[in-house]
Amino acid sequence: MIFASAAPKKIGGHPMLNVSEPSIAEAAELIHAAKRPVILAGHGIIQSGAMSQVRALAERAQIPVACTLLGLGGFPASHKLNLGMMGMHGESWVNHSIQEADLLIACGMRFDDRVTGTLATYATKAKKIHIDIDPSEINKNVPVQVSLIGDLATVLDQLLPAHSHPRRWRMVAFDRSHEGRCGGPRHQEFARQWPLVRGACDQRSVACHLGGCGHHHRRGPAPDVGGAVLQA
């Protein structure tokens, strides 16, 4: 109870940050016209408590979702529209999807260099909608066509009714994402190897499990600890 006063508090919108109806309408029109949109899910989704609104937007228009590192958990990892993590430490198919998109809907993320890489070549085919509570983040790193400044959950509550035309499309790059998703080749390979993993754990007194973010981890014996080193 001593630390109750120090508990994190939800960040609310500034009373002067009111999204205009024309901006909402312009964003809705871009979403409706897009053929290869991608939602970029950032930490602001969790901070705002906008998980249900982002999911509703993705499902209504069948838009795939790419997550930043801090955005992981803001959209269900097992959802069929979840591409995975973007950026330097993300998956290749996620970055390809972003590069081939014709619209990016940035939700509570700031286009930092770990996400964009070289700005001159970042998503040059795409128009951008940026939703963020911090005005200083708008057009700071990546120029955008529409900015919606305010609390993410509140802004999406305004945007969802304006986008009332479900569209069903599948991106060429999104189709590639099955490589690492449940049921895809990588998942099937892991399923085939799982009995070997369990056997290694059962035969050794110690097992060390590594859950890295890159392809630099490998499986192999670790005789110095008397166990098995396994990659997730």
mmCIF file of the C-alpha atoms, coordinates in Angstrom:
data_MODEL
# 
_entry.id   MODEL 
# 
loop_
_atom_site.group_PDB 
_atom_site.id 
_atom_site.type_symbol 
_atom_site.label_atom_id 
_atom_site.label_alt_id 
_atom_site.label_comp_id 
_atom_site.label_asym_id 
_atom_site.label_entity_id 
_atom_site.label_seq_id 
_atom_site.pdbx_PDB_ins_code 
_atom_site.Cartn_x 
_atom_site.Cartn_y 
_atom_site.Cartn_z 
_atom_site.occupancy 
_atom_site.B_iso_or_equiv 
_atom_site.pdbx_formal_charge 
_atom_site.auth_seq_id 
_atom_site.auth_comp_id 
_atom_site.auth_asym_id 
_atom_site.auth_atom_id 
_atom_site.pdbx_PDB_model_num 
ATOM 1   C CA . MET A 1 1   ? 0.000   0.000   0.000   1.00 0.00 ? 1   MET A CA 1 
ATOM 2   C CA . ILE A 1 2   ? 2.979   2.300   0.519   1.00 0.00 ? 2   ILE A CA 1 
ATOM 3   C CA . PHE A 1 3   ? 3.543   2.483   -3.228  1.00 0.00 ? 3   PHE A CA 1 
ATOM 4   C CA . ALA A 1 4   ? -0.124  2.901   -4.207  1.00 0.00 ? 4   ALA A CA 1 
ATOM 5   C CA . SER A 1 5   ? 0.348   6.608   -4.912  1.00 0.00 ? 5   SER A CA 1 
ATOM 6   C CA . ALA A 1 6   ? 3.219   5.801   -7.292  1.00 0.00 ? 6   ALA A CA 1 
ATOM 7   C CA . ALA A 1 7   ? 1.193   3.358   -9.400  1.00 0.00 ? 7   ALA A CA 1 
ATOM 8   C CA . PRO A 1 8   ? 1.121   4.205   -13.147 1.00 0.00 ? 8   PRO A CA 1 
ATOM 9   C CA . LYS A 1 9   ? -1.842  6.294   -14.155 1.00 0.00 ? 9   LYS A CA 1 
ATOM 10  C CA . LYS A 1 10  ? -3.590  6.285   -17.515 1.00 0.00 ? 10  LYS A CA 1 
ATOM 11  C CA . ILE A 1 11  ? -2.470  9.151   -19.731 1.00 0.00 ? 11  ILE A CA 1 
ATOM 12  C CA . GLY A 1 12  ? -5.461  11.204  -20.791 1.00 0.00 ? 12  GLY A CA 1 
ATOM 13  C CA . GLY A 1 13  ? -5.859  13.612  -23.666 1.00 0.00 ? 13  GLY A CA 1 
ATOM 14  C CA . HIS A 1 14  ? -5.164  17.312  -23.271 1.00 0.00 ? 14  HIS A CA 1 
ATOM 15  C CA . PRO A 1 15  ? -8.448  19.276  -23.201 1.00 0.00 ? 15  PRO A CA 1 
ATOM 16  C CA . MET A 1 16  ? -7.233  21.394  -26.124 1.00 0.00 ? 16  MET A CA 1 
ATOM 17  C CA . LEU A 1 17  ? -6.547  18.362  -28.333 1.00 0.00 ? 17  LEU A CA 1 
ATOM 18  C CA . ASN A 1 18  ? -9.784  17.889  -30.223 1.00 0.00 ? 18  ASN A CA 1 
ATOM 19  C CA . VAL A 1 19  ? -9.723  15.978  -33.504 1.00 0.00 ? 19  VAL A CA 1 
ATOM 20  C CA . SER A 1 20  ? -11.697 17.770  -36.191 1.00 0.00 ? 20  SER A CA 1 
ATOM 21  C CA . GLU A 1 21  ? -14.452 16.035  -38.143 1.00 0.00 ? 21  GLU A CA 1 
ATOM 22  C CA . PRO A 1 22  ? -12.784 16.818  -41.516 1.00 0.00 ? 22  PRO A CA 1 
ATOM 23  C CA . SER A 1 23  ? -9.605  15.056  -40.343 1.00 0.00 ? 23  SER A CA 1 
ATOM 24  C CA . ILE A 1 24  ? -11.613 12.010  -39.253 1.00 0.00 ? 24  ILE A CA 1 
ATOM 25  C CA . ALA A 1 25  ? -13.399 11.960  -42.597 1.00 0.00 ? 25  ALA A CA 1 
ATOM 26  C CA . GLU A 1 26  ? -10.121 12.273  -44.505 1.00 0.00 ? 26  GLU A CA 1 
ATOM 27  C CA . ALA A 1 27  ? -8.582  9.383   -42.545 1.00 0.00 ? 27  ALA A CA 1 
ATOM 28  C CA . ALA A 1 28  ? -11.676 7.223   -43.129 1.00 0.00 ? 28  ALA A CA 1 
ATOM 29  C CA . GLU A 1 29  ? -11.522 7.918   -46.860 1.00 0.00 ? 29  GLU A CA 1 
ATOM 30  C CA . LEU A 1 30  ? -7.842  6.925   -47.029 1.00 0.00 ? 30  LEU A CA 1 
ATOM 31  C CA . ILE A 1 31  ? -8.610  3.668   -45.221 1.00 0.00 ? 31  ILE A CA 1 
ATOM 32  C CA . HIS A 1 32  ? -11.545 2.928   -47.505 1.00 0.00 ? 32  HIS A CA 1 
ATOM 33  C CA . ALA A 1 33  ? -9.529  3.623   -50.668 1.00 0.00 ? 33  ALA A CA 1 
ATOM 34  C CA . ALA A 1 34  ? -6.417  1.665   -49.636 1.00 0.00 ? 34  ALA A CA 1 
ATOM 35  C CA . LYS A 1 35  ? -5.600  -1.661  -51.261 1.00 0.00 ? 35  LYS A CA 1 
ATOM 36  C CA . ARG A 1 36  ? -2.615  -2.657  -49.115 1.00 0.00 ? 36  ARG A CA 1 
ATOM 37  C CA . PRO A 1 37  ? -2.992  -0.997  -45.686 1.00 0.00 ? 37  PRO A CA 1 
ATOM 38  C CA . VAL A 1 38  ? -1.063  -1.924  -42.551 1.00 0.00 ? 38  VAL A CA 1 
ATOM 39  C CA . ILE A 1 39  ? -1.755  -0.850  -38.968 1.00 0.00 ? 39  ILE A CA 1 
ATOM 40  C CA . LEU A 1 40  ? 1.395   0.008   -37.006 1.00 0.00 ? 40  LEU A CA 1 
ATOM 41  C CA . ALA A 1 41  ? 0.643   -0.842  -33.374 1.00 0.00 ? 41  ALA A CA 1 
ATOM 42  C CA . GLY A 1 42  ? 2.758   1.028   -30.833 1.00 0.00 ? 42  GLY A CA 1 
ATOM 43  C CA . HIS A 1 43  ? 3.025   1.355   -27.066 1.00 0.00 ? 43  HIS A CA 1 
ATOM 44  C CA . GLY A 1 44  ? 0.337   4.024   -27.085 1.00 0.00 ? 44  GLY A CA 1 
ATOM 45  C CA . ILE A 1 45  ? -2.286  1.302   -27.598 1.00 0.00 ? 45  ILE A CA 1 
ATOM 46  C CA . ILE A 1 46  ? -1.470  -0.127  -24.184 1.00 0.00 ? 46  ILE A CA 1 
ATOM 47  C CA . GLN A 1 47  ? -1.029  3.285   -22.565 1.00 0.00 ? 47  GLN A CA 1 
ATOM 48  C CA . SER A 1 48  ? -4.416  4.413   -23.857 1.00 0.00 ? 48  SER A CA 1 
ATOM 49  C CA . GLY A 1 49  ? -6.182  1.120   -23.242 1.00 0.00 ? 49  GLY A CA 1 
ATOM 50  C CA . ALA A 1 50  ? -7.200  1.084   -26.914 1.00 0.00 ? 50  ALA A CA 1 
ATOM 51  C CA . MET A 1 51  ? -6.746  -2.638  -27.530 1.00 0.00 ? 51  MET A CA 1 
ATOM 52  C CA . SER A 1 52  ? -10.393 -3.293  -28.362 1.00 0.00 ? 52  SER A CA 1 
ATOM 53  C CA . GLN A 1 53  ? -10.617 -0.288  -30.710 1.00 0.00 ? 53  GLN A CA 1 
ATOM 54  C CA . VAL A 1 54  ? -7.512  -1.286  -32.665 1.00 0.00 ? 54  VAL A CA 1 
ATOM 55  C CA . ARG A 1 55  ? -8.796  -4.832  -32.961 1.00 0.00 ? 55  ARG A CA 1 
ATOM 56  C CA . ALA A 1 56  ? -12.178 -3.554  -34.152 1.00 0.00 ? 56  ALA A CA 1 
ATOM 57  C CA . LEU A 1 57  ? -10.520 -1.411  -36.839 1.00 0.00 ? 57  LEU A CA 1 
ATOM 58  C CA . ALA A 1 58  ? -8.323  -4.281  -38.013 1.00 0.00 ? 58  ALA A CA 1 
ATOM 59  C CA . GLU A 1 59  ? -11.171 -6.801  -38.135 1.00 0.00 ? 59  GLU A CA 1 
ATOM 60  C CA . ARG A 1 60  ? -13.694 -4.468  -39.732 1.00 0.00 ? 60  ARG A CA 1 
ATOM 61  C CA . ALA A 1 61  ? -11.437 -3.673  -42.682 1.00 0.00 ? 61  ALA A CA 1 
ATOM 62  C CA . GLN A 1 62  ? -9.297  -6.848  -42.545 1.00 0.00 ? 62  GLN A CA 1 
ATOM 63  C CA . ILE A 1 63  ? -6.116  -4.811  -42.110 1.00 0.00 ? 63  ILE A CA 1 
ATOM 64  C CA . PRO A 1 64  ? -2.953  -6.664  -41.026 1.00 0.00 ? 64  PRO A CA 1 
ATOM 65  C CA . VAL A 1 65  ? -1.226  -5.365  -37.894 1.00 0.00 ? 65  VAL A CA 1 
ATOM 66  C CA . ALA A 1 66  ? 2.512   -4.913  -37.333 1.00 0.00 ? 66  ALA A CA 1 
ATOM 67  C CA . CYS A 1 67  ? 3.720   -4.273  -33.775 1.00 0.00 ? 67  CYS A CA 1 
ATOM 68  C CA . THR A 1 68  ? 6.609   -2.270  -32.390 1.00 0.00 ? 68  THR A CA 1 
ATOM 69  C CA . LEU A 1 69  ? 8.655   -3.829  -29.589 1.00 0.00 ? 69  LEU A CA 1 
ATOM 70  C CA . LEU A 1 70  ? 6.719   -1.914  -26.919 1.00 0.00 ? 70  LEU A CA 1 
ATOM 71  C CA . GLY A 1 71  ? 3.485   -2.464  -28.817 1.00 0.00 ? 71  GLY A CA 1 
ATOM 72  C CA . LEU A 1 72  ? 3.659   -6.241  -28.370 1.00 0.00 ? 72  LEU A CA 1 
ATOM 73  C CA . GLY A 1 73  ? 0.634   -7.218  -26.315 1.00 0.00 ? 73  GLY A CA 1 
ATOM 74  C CA . GLY A 1 74  ? -1.512  -4.418  -27.687 1.00 0.00 ? 74  GLY A CA 1 
ATOM 75  C CA . PHE A 1 75  ? -2.912  -6.765  -30.334 1.00 0.00 ? 75  PHE A CA 1 
ATOM 76  C CA . PRO A 1 76  ? -3.410  -10.521 -29.807 1.00 0.00 ? 76  PRO A CA 1 
ATOM 77  C CA . ALA A 1 77  ? -0.312  -12.429 -30.942 1.00 0.00 ? 77  ALA A CA 1 
ATOM 78  C CA . SER A 1 78  ? -2.443  -15.374 -32.081 1.00 0.00 ? 78  SER A CA 1 
ATOM 79  C CA . HIS A 1 79  ? -4.789  -13.244 -34.183 1.00 0.00 ? 79  HIS A CA 1 
ATOM 80  C CA . LYS A 1 80  ? -4.797  -14.104 -37.894 1.00 0.00 ? 80  LYS A CA 1 
ATOM 81  C CA . LEU A 1 81  ? -4.182  -10.427 -38.774 1.00 0.00 ? 81  LEU A CA 1 
ATOM 82  C CA . ASN A 1 82  ? -1.117  -10.103 -36.536 1.00 0.00 ? 82  ASN A CA 1 
ATOM 83  C CA . LEU A 1 83  ? 1.959   -9.984  -38.764 1.00 0.00 ? 83  LEU A CA 1 
ATOM 84  C CA . GLY A 1 84  ? 4.424   -9.845  -35.870 1.00 0.00 ? 84  GLY A CA 1 
ATOM 85  C CA . MET A 1 85  ? 7.096   -7.376  -34.852 1.00 0.00 ? 85  MET A CA 1 
ATOM 86  C CA . MET A 1 86  ? 8.447   -4.757  -37.238 1.00 0.00 ? 86  MET A CA 1 
ATOM 87  C CA . GLY A 1 87  ? 11.768  -2.986  -37.505 1.00 0.00 ? 87  GLY A CA 1 
ATOM 88  C CA . MET A 1 88  ? 15.411  -3.791  -36.943 1.00 0.00 ? 88  MET A CA 1 
ATOM 89  C CA . HIS A 1 89  ? 14.696  -6.620  -34.508 1.00 0.00 ? 89  HIS A CA 1 
ATOM 90  C CA . GLY A 1 90  ? 11.484  -7.752  -36.196 1.00 0.00 ? 90  GLY A CA 1 
ATOM 91  C CA . GLU A 1 91  ? 10.661  -10.270 -38.885 1.00 0.00 ? 91  GLU A CA 1 
ATOM 92  C CA . SER A 1 92  ? 11.533  -9.785  -42.543 1.00 0.00 ? 92  SER A CA 1 
ATOM 93  C CA . TRP A 1 93  ? 8.003   -10.413 -43.848 1.00 0.00 ? 93  TRP A CA 1 
ATOM 94  C CA . VAL A 1 94  ? 6.649   -7.682  -41.539 1.00 0.00 ? 94  VAL A CA 1 
ATOM 95  C CA . ASN A 1 95  ? 9.086   -5.133  -42.930 1.00 0.00 ? 95  ASN A CA 1 
ATOM 96  C CA . HIS A 1 96  ? 8.324   -6.256  -46.494 1.00 0.00 ? 96  HIS A CA 1 
ATOM 97  C CA . SER A 1 97  ? 4.619   -5.756  -45.800 1.00 0.00 ? 97  SER A CA 1 
ATOM 98  C CA . ILE A 1 98  ? 5.256   -2.210  -44.624 1.00 0.00 ? 98  ILE A CA 1 
ATOM 99  C CA . GLN A 1 99  ? 7.472   -1.432  -47.606 1.00 0.00 ? 99  GLN A CA 1 
ATOM 100 C CA . GLU A 1 100 ? 4.803   -2.690  -50.031 1.00 0.00 ? 100 GLU A CA 1 
ATOM 101 C CA . ALA A 1 101 ? 1.854   -1.035  -48.253 1.00 0.00 ? 101 ALA A CA 1 
ATOM 102 C CA . ASP A 1 102 ? -0.066  1.836   -49.813 1.00 0.00 ? 102 ASP A CA 1 
ATOM 103 C CA . LEU A 1 103 ? -1.317  3.106   -46.421 1.00 0.00 ? 103 LEU A CA 1 
ATOM 104 C CA . LEU A 1 104 ? 0.184   3.027   -42.934 1.00 0.00 ? 104 LEU A CA 1 
ATOM 105 C CA . ILE A 1 105 ? -2.067  3.703   -39.947 1.00 0.00 ? 105 ILE A CA 1 
ATOM 106 C CA . ALA A 1 106 ? 0.321   4.516   -37.095 1.00 0.00 ? 106 ALA A CA 1 
ATOM 107 C CA . CYS A 1 107 ? -1.383  4.039   -33.730 1.00 0.00 ? 107 CYS A CA 1 
ATOM 108 C CA . GLY A 1 108 ? 0.511   5.333   -30.719 1.00 0.00 ? 108 GLY A CA 1 
ATOM 109 C CA . MET A 1 109 ? 4.003   4.928   -32.173 1.00 0.00 ? 109 MET A CA 1 
ATOM 110 C CA . ARG A 1 110 ? 6.721   7.428   -33.025 1.00 0.00 ? 110 ARG A CA 1 
ATOM 111 C CA . PHE A 1 111 ? 8.507   6.180   -36.158 1.00 0.00 ? 111 PHE A CA 1 
ATOM 112 C CA . ASP A 1 112 ? 11.856  5.826   -34.368 1.00 0.00 ? 112 ASP A CA 1 
ATOM 113 C CA . ASP A 1 113 ? 14.963  4.695   -36.237 1.00 0.00 ? 113 ASP A CA 1 
ATOM 114 C CA . ARG A 1 114 ? 14.676  1.095   -34.971 1.00 0.00 ? 114 ARG A CA 1 
ATOM 115 C CA . VAL A 1 115 ? 11.381  0.900   -36.842 1.00 0.00 ? 115 VAL A CA 1 
ATOM 116 C CA . THR A 1 116 ? 12.103  2.892   -39.992 1.00 0.00 ? 116 THR A CA 1 
ATOM 117 C CA . GLY A 1 117 ? 15.745  2.251   -40.792 1.00 0.00 ? 117 GLY A CA 1 
ATOM 118 C CA . THR A 1 118 ? 16.829  4.684   -43.519 1.00 0.00 ? 118 THR A CA 1 
ATOM 119 C CA . LEU A 1 119 ? 14.127  7.342   -43.674 1.00 0.00 ? 119 LEU A CA 1 
ATOM 120 C CA . ALA A 1 120 ? 14.718  8.094   -47.354 1.00 0.00 ? 120 ALA A CA 1 
ATOM 121 C CA . THR A 1 121 ? 13.635  4.584   -48.341 1.00 0.00 ? 121 THR A CA 1 
ATOM 122 C CA . TYR A 1 122 ? 11.007  3.922   -45.657 1.00 0.00 ? 122 TYR A CA 1 
ATOM 123 C CA . ALA A 1 123 ? 7.552   2.994   -47.011 1.00 0.00 ? 123 ALA A CA 1 
ATOM 124 C CA . THR A 1 124 ? 7.825   5.349   -49.975 1.00 0.00 ? 124 THR A CA 1 
ATOM 125 C CA . LYS A 1 125 ? 4.709   3.847   -51.633 1.00 0.00 ? 125 LYS A CA 1 
ATOM 126 C CA . ALA A 1 126 ? 2.476   4.516   -48.647 1.00 0.00 ? 126 ALA A CA 1 
ATOM 127 C CA . LYS A 1 127 ? 0.374   7.385   -47.456 1.00 0.00 ? 127 LYS A CA 1 
ATOM 128 C CA . LYS A 1 128 ? 0.413   7.763   -43.684 1.00 0.00 ? 128 LYS A CA 1 
ATOM 129 C CA . ILE A 1 129 ? -2.143  8.397   -40.969 1.00 0.00 ? 129 ILE A CA 1 
ATOM 130 C CA . HIS A 1 130 ? -0.546  9.172   -37.598 1.00 0.00 ? 130 HIS A CA 1 
ATOM 131 C CA . ILE A 1 131 ? -2.610  8.962   -34.391 1.00 0.00 ? 131 ILE A CA 1 
ATOM 132 C CA . ASP A 1 132 ? -0.727  10.139  -31.312 1.00 0.00 ? 132 ASP A CA 1 
ATOM 133 C CA . ILE A 1 133 ? -1.348  12.105  -28.145 1.00 0.00 ? 133 ILE A CA 1 
ATOM 134 C CA . ASP A 1 134 ? 1.932   14.017  -28.469 1.00 0.00 ? 134 ASP A CA 1 
ATOM 135 C CA . PRO A 1 135 ? 1.822   16.743  -31.165 1.00 0.00 ? 135 PRO A CA 1 
ATOM 136 C CA . SER A 1 136 ? 5.617   16.929  -31.233 1.00 0.00 ? 136 SER A CA 1 
ATOM 137 C CA . GLU A 1 137 ? 5.791   13.414  -32.730 1.00 0.00 ? 137 GLU A CA 1 
ATOM 138 C CA . ILE A 1 138 ? 3.744   14.367  -35.794 1.00 0.00 ? 138 ILE A CA 1 
ATOM 139 C CA . ASN A 1 139 ? 5.933   14.840  -38.893 1.00 0.00 ? 139 ASN A CA 1 
ATOM 140 C CA . LYS A 1 140 ? 9.041   14.663  -36.694 1.00 0.00 ? 140 LYS A CA 1 
ATOM 141 C CA . ASN A 1 141 ? 10.634  11.702  -38.444 1.00 0.00 ? 141 ASN A CA 1 
ATOM 142 C CA . VAL A 1 142 ? 8.168   10.680  -41.159 1.00 0.00 ? 142 VAL A CA 1 
ATOM 143 C CA . PRO A 1 143 ? 5.888   13.135  -43.010 1.00 0.00 ? 143 PRO A CA 1 
ATOM 144 C CA . VAL A 1 144 ? 2.231   12.108  -42.857 1.00 0.00 ? 144 VAL A CA 1 
ATOM 145 C CA . GLN A 1 145 ? -0.856  12.975  -44.894 1.00 0.00 ? 145 GLN A CA 1 
ATOM 146 C CA . VAL A 1 146 ? -3.314  12.961  -41.963 1.00 0.00 ? 146 VAL A CA 1 
ATOM 147 C CA . SER A 1 147 ? -2.578  13.549  -38.273 1.00 0.00 ? 147 SER A CA 1 
ATOM 148 C CA . LEU A 1 148 ? -5.101  12.794  -35.540 1.00 0.00 ? 148 LEU A CA 1 
ATOM 149 C CA . ILE A 1 149 ? -3.803  14.230  -32.282 1.00 0.00 ? 149 ILE A CA 1 
ATOM 150 C CA . GLY A 1 150 ? -5.380  12.986  -29.092 1.00 0.00 ? 150 GLY A CA 1 
ATOM 151 C CA . ASP A 1 151 ? -5.906  9.999   -26.825 1.00 0.00 ? 151 ASP A CA 1 
ATOM 152 C CA . LEU A 1 152 ? -5.793  6.945   -29.093 1.00 0.00 ? 152 LEU A CA 1 
ATOM 153 C CA . ALA A 1 153 ? -8.895  5.225   -27.700 1.00 0.00 ? 153 ALA A CA 1 
ATOM 154 C CA . THR A 1 154 ? -10.926 8.430   -28.013 1.00 0.00 ? 154 THR A CA 1 
ATOM 155 C CA . VAL A 1 155 ? -9.733  9.101   -31.560 1.00 0.00 ? 155 VAL A CA 1 
ATOM 156 C CA . LEU A 1 156 ? -10.499 5.553   -32.698 1.00 0.00 ? 156 LEU A CA 1 
ATOM 157 C CA . ASP A 1 157 ? -13.957 5.766   -31.128 1.00 0.00 ? 157 ASP A CA 1 
ATOM 158 C CA . GLN A 1 158 ? -14.530 8.702   -33.473 1.00 0.00 ? 158 GLN A CA 1 
ATOM 159 C CA . LEU A 1 159 ? -12.903 7.033   -36.479 1.00 0.00 ? 159 LEU A CA 1 
ATOM 160 C CA . LEU A 1 160 ? -14.646 3.657   -36.296 1.00 0.00 ? 160 LEU A CA 1 
ATOM 161 C CA . PRO A 1 161 ? -18.177 4.940   -37.030 1.00 0.00 ? 161 PRO A CA 1 
ATOM 162 C CA . ALA A 1 162 ? -16.808 7.022   -39.914 1.00 0.00 ? 162 ALA A CA 1 
ATOM 163 C CA . HIS A 1 163 ? -15.327 3.909   -41.516 1.00 0.00 ? 163 HIS A CA 1 
ATOM 164 C CA . SER A 1 164 ? -18.446 1.895   -42.144 1.00 0.00 ? 164 SER A CA 1 
ATOM 165 C CA . HIS A 1 165 ? -17.514 0.067   -45.341 1.00 0.00 ? 165 HIS A CA 1 
ATOM 166 C CA . PRO A 1 166 ? -15.807 -3.289  -44.694 1.00 0.00 ? 166 PRO A CA 1 
ATOM 167 C CA . ARG A 1 167 ? -13.190 -4.177  -47.271 1.00 0.00 ? 167 ARG A CA 1 
ATOM 168 C CA . ARG A 1 168 ? -11.604 -7.592  -47.648 1.00 0.00 ? 168 ARG A CA 1 
ATOM 169 C CA . TRP A 1 169 ? -8.210  -7.672  -49.241 1.00 0.00 ? 169 TRP A CA 1 
ATOM 170 C CA . ARG A 1 170 ? -5.016  -9.609  -48.811 1.00 0.00 ? 170 ARG A CA 1 
ATOM 171 C CA . MET A 1 171 ? -1.603  -8.151  -49.359 1.00 0.00 ? 171 MET A CA 1 
ATOM 172 C CA . VAL A 1 172 ? 0.984   -9.967  -51.437 1.00 0.00 ? 172 VAL A CA 1 
ATOM 173 C CA . ALA A 1 173 ? 3.472   -9.353  -48.644 1.00 0.00 ? 173 ALA A CA 1 
ATOM 174 C CA . PHE A 1 174 ? 0.931   -10.370 -45.991 1.00 0.00 ? 174 PHE A CA 1 
ATOM 175 C CA . ASP A 1 175 ? 0.537   -13.731 -47.722 1.00 0.00 ? 175 ASP A CA 1 
ATOM 176 C CA . ARG A 1 176 ? 4.248   -14.316 -47.113 1.00 0.00 ? 176 ARG A CA 1 
ATOM 177 C CA . SER A 1 177 ? 3.750   -13.996 -43.388 1.00 0.00 ? 177 SER A CA 1 
ATOM 178 C CA . HIS A 1 178 ? 2.471   -17.586 -43.155 1.00 0.00 ? 178 HIS A CA 1 
ATOM 179 C CA . GLU A 1 179 ? 6.143   -18.616 -43.157 1.00 0.00 ? 179 GLU A CA 1 
ATOM 180 C CA . GLY A 1 180 ? 6.472   -18.006 -39.451 1.00 0.00 ? 180 GLY A CA 1 
ATOM 181 C CA . ARG A 1 181 ? 2.888   -18.149 -38.264 1.00 0.00 ? 181 ARG A CA 1 
ATOM 182 C CA . CYS A 1 182 ? 1.050   -21.047 -36.653 1.00 0.00 ? 182 CYS A CA 1 
ATOM 183 C CA . GLY A 1 183 ? 0.704   -23.820 -39.198 1.00 0.00 ? 183 GLY A CA 1 
ATOM 184 C CA . GLY A 1 184 ? 3.333   -22.329 -41.523 1.00 0.00 ? 184 GLY A CA 1 
ATOM 185 C CA . PRO A 1 185 ? 6.649   -23.949 -42.497 1.00 0.00 ? 185 PRO A CA 1 
ATOM 186 C CA . ARG A 1 186 ? 8.598   -22.607 -39.504 1.00 0.00 ? 186 ARG A CA 1 
ATOM 187 C CA . HIS A 1 187 ? 5.883   -23.673 -37.075 1.00 0.00 ? 187 HIS A CA 1 
ATOM 188 C CA . GLN A 1 188 ? 5.703   -27.132 -38.655 1.00 0.00 ? 188 GLN A CA 1 
ATOM 189 C CA . GLU A 1 189 ? 9.478   -27.483 -38.423 1.00 0.00 ? 189 GLU A CA 1 
ATOM 190 C CA . PHE A 1 190 ? 9.352   -26.628 -34.727 1.00 0.00 ? 190 PHE A CA 1 
ATOM 191 C CA . ALA A 1 191 ? 6.520   -29.129 -34.229 1.00 0.00 ? 191 ALA A CA 1 
ATOM 192 C CA . ARG A 1 192 ? 8.691   -31.850 -35.807 1.00 0.00 ? 192 ARG A CA 1 
ATOM 193 C CA . GLN A 1 193 ? 11.633  -30.948 -33.573 1.00 0.00 ? 193 GLN A CA 1 
ATOM 194 C CA . TRP A 1 194 ? 9.637   -30.642 -30.352 1.00 0.00 ? 194 TRP A CA 1 
ATOM 195 C CA . PRO A 1 195 ? 9.971   -34.346 -29.393 1.00 0.00 ? 195 PRO A CA 1 
ATOM 196 C CA . LEU A 1 196 ? 13.765  -33.945 -29.676 1.00 0.00 ? 196 LEU A CA 1 
ATOM 197 C CA . VAL A 1 197 ? 13.598  -30.832 -27.493 1.00 0.00 ? 197 VAL A CA 1 
ATOM 198 C CA . ARG A 1 198 ? 11.558  -32.622 -24.845 1.00 0.00 ? 198 ARG A CA 1 
ATOM 199 C CA . GLY A 1 199 ? 13.912  -35.590 -24.999 1.00 0.00 ? 199 GLY A CA 1 
ATOM 200 C CA . ALA A 1 200 ? 16.938  -33.356 -24.470 1.00 0.00 ? 200 ALA A CA 1 
ATOM 201 C CA . CYS A 1 201 ? 15.287  -31.734 -21.454 1.00 0.00 ? 201 CYS A CA 1 
ATOM 202 C CA . ASP A 1 202 ? 14.275  -35.089 -19.960 1.00 0.00 ? 202 ASP A CA 1 
ATOM 203 C CA . GLN A 1 203 ? 17.784  -36.537 -20.240 1.00 0.00 ? 203 GLN A CA 1 
ATOM 204 C CA . ARG A 1 204 ? 19.625  -33.613 -18.678 1.00 0.00 ? 204 ARG A CA 1 
ATOM 205 C CA . SER A 1 205 ? 19.430  -32.174 -15.223 1.00 0.00 ? 205 SER A CA 1 
ATOM 206 C CA . VAL A 1 206 ? 19.583  -28.576 -16.475 1.00 0.00 ? 206 VAL A CA 1 
ATOM 207 C CA . ALA A 1 207 ? 18.019  -26.966 -19.542 1.00 0.00 ? 207 ALA A CA 1 
ATOM 208 C CA . CYS A 1 208 ? 18.710  -23.380 -20.586 1.00 0.00 ? 208 CYS A CA 1 
ATOM 209 C CA . HIS A 1 209 ? 15.998  -21.776 -22.774 1.00 0.00 ? 209 HIS A CA 1 
ATOM 210 C CA . LEU A 1 210 ? 16.926  -18.758 -24.914 1.00 0.00 ? 210 LEU A CA 1 
ATOM 211 C CA . GLY A 1 211 ? 14.182  -16.574 -26.358 1.00 0.00 ? 211 GLY A CA 1 
ATOM 212 C CA . GLY A 1 212 ? 16.123  -14.181 -28.564 1.00 0.00 ? 212 GLY A CA 1 
ATOM 213 C CA . CYS A 1 213 ? 14.788  -11.662 -31.068 1.00 0.00 ? 213 CYS A CA 1 
ATOM 214 C CA . GLY A 1 214 ? 17.187  -12.507 -33.885 1.00 0.00 ? 214 GLY A CA 1 
ATOM 215 C CA . HIS A 1 215 ? 18.484  -15.407 -35.933 1.00 0.00 ? 215 HIS A CA 1 
ATOM 216 C CA . HIS A 1 216 ? 21.826  -15.327 -34.101 1.00 0.00 ? 216 HIS A CA 1 
ATOM 217 C CA . HIS A 1 217 ? 20.830  -17.930 -31.499 1.00 0.00 ? 217 HIS A CA 1 
ATOM 218 C CA . ARG A 1 218 ? 21.482  -21.591 -32.216 1.00 0.00 ? 218 ARG A CA 1 
ATOM 219 C CA . ARG A 1 219 ? 20.704  -24.861 -30.530 1.00 0.00 ? 219 ARG A CA 1 
ATOM 220 C CA . GLY A 1 220 ? 23.524  -26.911 -29.173 1.00 0.00 ? 220 GLY A CA 1 
ATOM 221 C CA . PRO A 1 221 ? 24.939  -28.704 -26.156 1.00 0.00 ? 221 PRO A CA 1 
ATOM 222 C CA . ALA A 1 222 ? 26.160  -26.710 -23.180 1.00 0.00 ? 222 ALA A CA 1 
ATOM 223 C CA . PRO A 1 223 ? 28.476  -29.092 -21.343 1.00 0.00 ? 223 PRO A CA 1 
ATOM 224 C CA . ASP A 1 224 ? 29.707  -26.414 -18.960 1.00 0.00 ? 224 ASP A CA 1 
ATOM 225 C CA . VAL A 1 225 ? 26.242  -26.209 -17.353 1.00 0.00 ? 225 VAL A CA 1 
ATOM 226 C CA . GLY A 1 226 ? 25.389  -29.845 -17.992 1.00 0.00 ? 226 GLY A CA 1 
ATOM 227 C CA . GLY A 1 227 ? 22.264  -28.917 -19.914 1.00 0.00 ? 227 GLY A CA 1 
ATOM 228 C CA . ALA A 1 228 ? 20.787  -28.153 -23.310 1.00 0.00 ? 228 ALA A CA 1 
ATOM 229 C CA . VAL A 1 229 ? 20.598  -24.724 -24.895 1.00 0.00 ? 229 VAL A CA 1 
ATOM 230 C CA . LEU A 1 230 ? 17.315  -24.333 -26.768 1.00 0.00 ? 230 LEU A CA 1 
ATOM 231 C CA . GLN A 1 231 ? 15.973  -21.535 -28.918 1.00 0.00 ? 231 GLN A CA 1 
ATOM 232 C CA . ALA A 1 232 ? 12.318  -20.472 -28.859 1.00 0.00 ? 232 ALA A CA 1 
# 
